[in-house]
Amino acid sequence: MKLCLSLSLLLVIFNPLSLYAQGSEWSQHSDVIRGEVYVDLEPIYIGHIDDEYPLDIQTAGRRSLDELSLFFSAMIYGWSFNYEVGEKARGIAEAIELEQIGTIQYGDPALRVTDTLIKDMQLRVWADYRLSEALQRRYQLWRTGTIVNAQSIGYGPSDIDEYPGWIELKKMALEDAAKTALRALLQASERNRPKEVTGLISLASFPRYYIESGRWVVSARFRVQITEIIPFAVY
């Protein structure tokens, strides 16, 4: 059975945060990007039952805002990365470090919910983020110039001793997808493989999550900008 939540009810739930969000792709308008998130009302992860299980609508609404913030931040700001590609023949281990560049905070008036639906024990929330002139310029940098597109799948941990929280698990899966995308893009042939690469990576659109063998899996598209390549020849 489908249950549509009115926008007025949603605003009652989200009013203190003043947020707005939506769909899977960015809007046609240059100053608005959109995304959609799904929040499970009965969340279970690798046998861990959430402390707030089952979720009420207010808790699910807050979680949707956390997730929207994560994805919009990853699209607008992204991460800086440092990738030591590694080489077994030289005994050099692979290492990838990601550092988040910026985040969208609760209360940001540019983020606003536009539509909601409860279906199949999920709260589905669409929202928009209206970019300021400064953020429009930043966002355009991810769509022009020497940007390389990449797509990958990432996995959350398959075994956890202490439950870190639902949003942290989704973030871990997303960062694993980003690292997988970088590996596929930057691990060239053995002859041309660089020693180290630095640059920037961002989400191209909202990712898609699903559960496989009890853990989060995410399919995501990224944009990559390489700022420096250090070849083995330097050493």
C-alpha positions as CSV (number, residue, x, y, z in Angstrom):
1,M,0.0,0.0,0.0
2,K,1.3,3.5,-0.9
3,L,1.0,6.3,1.6
4,C,1.8,9.8,0.3
5,L,2.9,12.4,2.9
6,S,1.7,15.9,2.2
7,L,4.4,18.6,1.9
8,S,2.8,20.4,4.8
9,L,3.4,17.3,7.1
10,L,6.9,17.0,5.8
11,L,7.6,20.6,6.6
12,V,6.4,20.0,10.2
13,I,8.9,17.2,10.4
14,F,11.8,19.1,8.8
15,N,10.9,22.7,9.7
16,P,13.7,23.2,12.3
17,L,16.3,22.2,9.7
18,S,14.8,24.2,6.8
19,L,16.1,21.7,4.2
20,Y,15.0,20.7,0.6
21,A,16.1,17.8,-1.6
22,Q,15.2,15.3,-4.5
23,G,16.2,12.8,-7.3
24,S,18.8,10.8,-9.0
25,E,20.1,13.4,-11.5
26,W,20.8,17.1,-11.4
27,S,18.1,19.5,-12.5
28,Q,18.0,21.2,-15.9
29,H,18.5,24.5,-14.1
30,S,22.2,25.5,-13.7
31,D,21.6,26.8,-10.2
32,V,19.7,23.7,-8.8
33,I,20.8,20.1,-8.3
34,R,18.4,17.4,-7.3
35,G,18.5,14.0,-5.6
36,E,16.4,11.2,-4.1
37,V,17.1,9.1,-1.0
38,Y,15.5,6.0,0.4
39,V,15.4,5.4,4.2
40,D,14.5,1.9,5.5
41,L,11.9,2.0,8.3
42,E,13.1,-1.4,9.5
43,P,16.9,-1.2,9.1
44,I,19.1,-4.3,9.8
45,Y,22.8,-4.4,8.8
46,I,25.0,-7.5,9.1
47,G,22.7,-8.8,11.8
48,H,22.8,-5.5,13.7
49,I,19.3,-4.2,14.5
50,D,19.2,-0.4,14.8
51,D,18.7,1.0,18.3
52,E,15.7,3.0,17.1
53,Y,14.1,0.0,15.2
54,P,11.5,0.4,13.8
55,L,12.0,4.0,12.8
56,D,9.2,6.6,13.2
57,I,8.6,9.1,10.4
58,Q,10.4,11.9,12.3
59,T,13.5,9.8,12.8
60,A,13.4,8.6,9.2
61,G,13.0,12.2,8.1
62,R,16.1,13.3,10.0
63,R,18.1,10.4,8.5
64,S,17.0,11.4,5.0
65,L,18.5,14.9,5.6
66,D,21.8,13.4,6.8
67,E,22.0,11.3,3.6
68,L,21.0,14.2,1.4
69,S,23.7,16.3,3.0
70,L,26.3,13.6,2.4
71,F,25.4,13.3,-1.3
72,F,25.0,17.0,-2.1
73,S,28.3,17.6,-0.3
74,A,30.0,14.9,-2.4
75,M,28.6,16.4,-5.6
76,I,29.5,20.0,-4.9
77,Y,32.7,19.7,-2.9
78,G,33.9,16.1,-3.3
79,W,37.2,14.8,-1.9
80,S,40.8,15.4,-2.5
81,F,42.8,12.2,-2.9
82,N,46.4,10.9,-2.7
83,Y,46.9,7.6,-4.4
84,E,50.2,5.6,-4.1
85,V,49.5,3.1,-6.8
86,G,52.0,0.5,-5.5
87,E,53.9,-2.2,-7.3
88,K,54.3,-5.8,-6.0
89,A,57.6,-6.2,-7.9
90,R,59.2,-3.3,-5.9
91,G,57.5,-4.2,-2.6
92,I,55.5,-0.9,-2.7
93,A,52.1,-1.3,-1.1
94,E,49.0,0.5,-2.5
95,A,47.5,3.3,-0.4
96,I,44.6,5.6,-1.2
97,E,43.6,8.5,1.1
98,L,40.5,10.5,0.7
99,E,39.8,13.8,2.4
100,Q,36.4,15.5,2.3
101,I,36.7,19.1,1.1
102,G,33.4,20.6,2.4
103,T,30.0,19.7,3.8
104,I,26.5,21.0,3.7
105,Q,25.2,21.6,7.3
106,Y,21.8,21.3,8.9
107,G,19.8,24.5,8.6
108,D,21.2,25.4,5.2
109,P,18.3,27.2,3.6
110,A,19.4,26.2,0.1
111,L,18.5,22.5,0.8
112,R,14.7,21.9,0.7
113,V,12.5,18.8,0.5
114,T,10.2,18.8,-2.5
115,D,8.4,15.5,-2.3
116,T,8.0,12.4,-0.1
117,L,6.5,9.0,-0.3
118,I,6.3,5.9,1.9
119,K,6.4,2.7,0.0
120,D,7.6,-0.9,0.7
121,M,8.7,0.1,4.3
122,Q,10.8,3.0,3.0
123,L,10.6,6.7,3.2
124,R,11.5,8.2,-0.2
125,V,12.5,11.8,-0.2
126,W,13.3,14.1,-3.1
127,A,15.1,17.4,-2.6
128,D,16.8,20.3,-4.4
129,Y,19.9,22.2,-3.5
130,R,20.0,25.7,-4.8
131,L,23.6,26.8,-5.6
132,S,24.8,30.2,-4.8
133,E,26.8,32.0,-7.5
134,A,30.1,31.0,-5.8
135,L,28.9,27.3,-5.6
136,Q,27.7,27.4,-9.3
137,R,31.2,28.3,-10.3
138,R,32.7,25.5,-8.1
139,Y,30.2,23.0,-9.4
140,Q,30.9,23.9,-13.0
141,L,34.5,23.0,-12.4
142,W,33.4,19.4,-12.0
143,R,31.7,19.5,-15.5
144,T,34.3,21.2,-17.6
145,G,38.0,21.1,-18.4
146,T,40.2,18.1,-17.8
147,I,37.6,16.0,-16.0
148,V,37.5,12.2,-16.4
149,N,34.3,10.2,-15.8
150,A,34.4,7.0,-13.8
151,Q,31.9,4.5,-12.5
152,S,32.3,1.8,-9.9
153,I,30.7,-0.3,-7.1
154,G,31.6,0.0,-3.5
155,Y,31.0,-2.2,-0.5
156,G,30.4,-1.5,3.2
157,P,32.2,-3.7,5.7
158,S,31.3,-7.3,5.8
159,D,32.1,-7.7,9.5
160,I,31.8,-5.1,12.2
161,D,32.6,-5.4,16.0
162,E,30.9,-2.2,16.9
163,Y,28.0,-0.7,15.0
164,P,29.3,2.8,13.8
165,G,25.9,4.1,12.8
166,W,23.9,3.9,9.6
167,I,25.2,7.1,7.9
168,E,28.8,6.1,8.6
169,L,28.2,2.7,7.0
170,K,26.8,4.3,3.8
171,K,29.7,6.8,3.8
172,M,32.2,3.9,4.0
173,A,30.6,2.1,1.1
174,L,30.6,5.4,-1.0
175,E,34.3,6.0,-0.3
176,D,35.1,2.4,-1.2
177,A,33.4,3.0,-4.5
178,A,35.4,6.2,-5.0
179,K,38.6,4.3,-4.3
180,T,37.6,1.5,-6.7
181,A,37.0,4.1,-9.4
182,L,40.4,5.6,-8.9
183,R,42.1,2.2,-9.1
184,A,40.4,1.3,-12.3
185,L,41.2,4.7,-13.8
186,L,44.8,5.1,-12.7
187,Q,46.2,1.6,-12.7
188,A,47.6,1.6,-16.2
189,S,49.8,-1.0,-17.7
190,E,52.7,-2.2,-15.6
191,R,55.1,-0.1,-17.8
192,N,53.2,3.1,-17.5
193,R,51.9,2.8,-14.0
194,P,52.7,5.9,-12.0
195,K,54.1,5.9,-8.5
196,E,51.7,8.4,-7.0
197,V,48.7,10.5,-8.2
198,T,46.9,13.4,-6.5
199,G,43.7,15.1,-7.5
200,L,40.0,15.6,-6.8
201,I,37.0,13.3,-7.1
202,S,33.3,14.1,-6.8
203,L,30.0,12.3,-7.2
204,A,28.5,12.9,-10.7
205,S,24.9,12.1,-9.5
206,F,23.2,10.5,-6.5
207,P,24.3,6.9,-6.0
208,R,22.1,3.8,-5.8
209,Y,22.4,1.6,-2.7
210,Y,21.2,-1.9,-2.1
211,I,21.8,-4.7,0.4
212,E,23.8,-7.8,-0.7
213,S,24.7,-10.6,1.8
214,G,23.6,-8.3,4.6
215,R,25.8,-5.3,3.8
216,W,25.5,-2.1,1.8
217,V,26.5,-2.0,-1.8
218,V,26.6,1.2,-3.8
219,S,26.8,1.9,-7.5
220,A,28.1,5.4,-8.2
221,R,29.4,7.6,-10.9
222,F,32.3,10.0,-10.3
223,R,34.2,12.8,-11.9
224,V,38.0,12.8,-11.4
225,Q,40.4,15.7,-11.9
226,I,44.1,14.8,-11.7
227,T,46.4,17.5,-10.4
228,E,49.8,15.7,-10.3
229,I,51.3,12.4,-11.5
230,I,54.6,11.3,-10.1
231,P,56.2,8.5,-12.2
232,F,58.5,5.8,-10.9
233,A,61.3,7.3,-13.0
234,V,61.6,10.1,-10.5
235,Y,62.9,7.6,-8.0
